[in-house]
Amino acid sequence: MKVKIEQRSVYHKFVELEIEIPDSVDTDMIDEYLLSIEEEWIDKIDDKINQSEFVLGTGLYDHPGHHDSGADHEWRYECEERKIGGHL
C-alpha cells in the first residue's frame, strides 16, 4: 500500500515605505490622495517587496491592521501623526 504525505506551507513578505504628503490633505481623503499619486510610490514598494525575504506564516498576526485572510494582497496606509490608517 502507498500513501502520500503532503504539506502546504504559507509564506509572506511585508515591507513599508514612508512618503510625504501635503498637510493640506484632509484626514478623510488620505486614501484617495495616495491612490491618485500611485505612480509616485508603486514602483518603489514593488522594488522593496522583490528584495524582501519570505517569512513563514500568513503575517496576519504580525502586522496590525492586516486581517484579510482571503486576499492575495493587502494594501494599507498608516499615518501616526494623525492617528489614522486604513486599507487602499
C-alpha positions in Angstrom: 0.0 0.0 0.0 1.2 3.5 -0.8 0.4 6.7 1.0 1.1 10.3 0.1 2.5 12.7 2.6 1.6 16.2 1.7 2.4 19.6 3.2 1.2 23.0 2.4 3.3 25.9 3.8 2.3 29.5 3.6 4.9 32.3 3.5 4.6 36.0 3.2 6.5 39.2 2.6 6.0 42.6 4.2 7.5 46.0 3.5 6.8 49.6 4.4 7.5 52.7 2.5 7.3 56.2 4.0 6.3 59.1 1.8 5.5 62.7 2.5 2.0 64.1 1.8 1.0 67.7 2.0 -0.5 68.9 5.3 -3.4 70.2 3.3 -4.7 66.7 2.5 -7.8 66.2 4.7 -7.6 63.2 7.0 -10.6 61.5 5.4 -9.1 61.9 2.0 -5.6 60.3 2.6 -6.6 57.1 0.9 -7.9 58.8 -2.2 -4.8 61.1 -2.3 -2.5 58.1 -2.1 -4.3 56.3 -4.9 -4.2 59.5 -7.0 -0.4 59.6 -6.8 0.2 55.9 -7.0 2.7 56.3 -9.9 5.0 58.1 -7.4 5.3 55.1 -5.0 4.1 51.9 -6.6 7.5 51.1 -8.2 9.4 51.8 -5.0 7.3 49.5 -2.9 7.4 46.8 -5.6 11.2 47.0 -5.6 11.2 46.7 -1.8 8.9 43.7 -1.9 11.0 42.0 -4.5 14.1 42.4 -2.4 12.5 41.3 0.9 12.7 37.8 2.3 9.9 35.3 2.7 8.7 34.7 6.3 6.8 31.5 7.3 3.1 32.2 8.1 0.4 34.5 6.8 1.6 37.6 8.5 -1.9 38.4 9.7 -0.9 38.4 13.3 2.5 40.0 12.8 1.2 43.2 11.2 -1.7 45.0 12.9 -4.5 46.1 10.6 -3.8 43.3 8.1 -6.6 40.9 8.5 -8.0 39.9 5.1 -7.2 36.2 5.2 -8.8 35.7 1.8 -6.8 38.3 -0.1 -3.7 37.6 -2.1 -2.5 41.1 -1.5 -3.5 43.6 1.2 -2.6 47.3 1.0 -2.8 49.7 3.9 -1.6 53.1 4.9 -0.8 54.4 8.4 -0.4 58.0 9.5 0.9 58.1 13.0 0.8 61.9 13.1 -2.9 61.9 12.5 -3.5 58.6 14.2 -5.3 57.2 11.2 -4.9 54.3 8.9 -6.9 52.1 6.5 -7.0 49.9 3.5 -6.2 51.1 0.0 
